[in-house]
Amino acid sequence: MNIILSKNIYPLNRAHRTMLDPITITGEPRSADTLDILEPEIVVEYNPEVLTRNYAYIPQFLRYYTFEKPPTIQGKTMILHLEVDAFYTYRAAIMASQCIAERSSSKFDLYLNDEAVAAEAGYEYYSYSLPYTFNPDGGKYILSVAGGV
């Protein structure tokens, strides 16, 4: 099977990454009878370039992997101890999914309680849609707030 090894310099919780210095090697599962595609152990021919990589993609499994621990060197072979990177493997489906985000750095939802945002007790916040389009260049507007003590 082909294995594409690369250097990953980005945090594992980042959805968009650029893999650096990819190389393609061939290898075989350490044990074909007990192959675990989530944490595979792959035997490859010894190559010092493998020691400089920390990320893998196995096209046959359609999954991305991190190195669970450094490769084990056994004479002229190496054993790669891999662990699936579920976030990066399924990032397209995750990014395309519809959800309610609990926290966002740019947008907010007044209807979600967010303990990280301090607000004075006793105030109520409402959001309304106006029956017309707001155009600051086409008129004069007065904002007024009423109610409360």
N, C-alpha and C positions, 0 to 999 in steps of 0.2 A: 504494500500500500504506500501511496505517496503521503508525505507529511511536509507541510510548509512551516518552517520555523522562522521566527522574526523577533525583533526587539520591540517591546512595548514599554514606552516611557510615561504612559498616561495612567491615571488612577483607574482601577477596575470598575468604578461606578460611573465612568464617563461613557456616554453612548457613541460618541464620534471620536475615533482614534485613527492614527496613521501608523501602520506597522512599518518599522524600519529594517533595512537590510535583509529582506526575505531570502531564504535558501530552501530548495526542495531536496529532500532526502527520501530514501525508501527504508521501510522497516516492516517488521512482522510483530503481531501480538506475542507477548511472552508466553501466554498459554491460550491457544485457540479454543480450548474447551471451556475456559472460565473467563472469556473476554468481557470486561465491563466497559461499555462505551462512555460511562460517566467518569470513571477513574481508570483509564487504560494504562497498562505498562507495555511499552513498545521497545523491542530490541532493534537497534540500528548499528551499522558499522561505525567504529570509532572515527570521530571527526572532531578536531579541536574547535571548529567553528560552532558546533552544537553548544559548547560550554558558554558561548557569548550570547546565546538567545534565551529568552524567558517566556516565549509565547508560541503556540502551535495552532495550526488549522489542519484538520484531517478531512479532505473532501469526501472520502468514502462515508464518513459519519455525519457530514454536514454540521460539524461542531468546532468551536474554538476552545482552546485549552490553555491553562496556566501550568507552570511546572510546580507540582505539589512539593517536591524536594529536588535537590540537584541530581543530575543523572548519575547512575552507578556505573563505574567503568569496570569491565570484566575482560581483561586481555584486549582482543581486537574488536570487542563489541561494547556497546553502552546500552543501559536500560533507562528509558525516559519514563518518569513517574508523573503522569499528567492528571489534571483535574479539570472537568468541564467548567467553562465560564458561561453560565446560563444566561446572564444578562446580555453579554455581547452576542451569544449565539442566537438569541431570540429578540434582539433589539428592534428589528423591523416591525415585528408583531406588537411589541410593547409600545413602541412610539406611535403606531397607528391605532392603538386602542382608545376607546372613549372612556373617560373616567372623570371623577371629581377629585381635583388635586387638593390635598389638605393644606399645602403651603406652596407659595410661588414667590419668586423674587421680583416679578414684574406685574402680575395681575392679582386681584383678590376678589373674594366673594363675601359680601356682607352677611350672607346667610349661614356661613360656616364659622363656628366658634374657633378662635385661634388663641390659645393660651400665651403665645409668644408676643402678641400685640397687646400692650397695656391700654386700657380704657377706663375712664372713671365709672364707678358703679352708679346705676340709676339712669343712665342715658340709653336711649333706644335709637338705633340707626335704621333708616329705611332707604330703599332705592326705588326710584320711580322712572318709568319711561315717559318722555314727553310726547304729546300728540303731534309735534312738529319737529322739523330738523333744525337744530341749533347751528346758526351761521354767524360767527362773531363779526364778520365783515359786512353783513347785510342788515344791521340794526343795532339798537341799544337794548340792553337787558338789565334788569334789576333782580338781584338775588335776595330773597328775604327768608328768614327762618323764624317760625312762630312756635310758641308753646314752651313748656318747661317752666321751672321756677327759678 
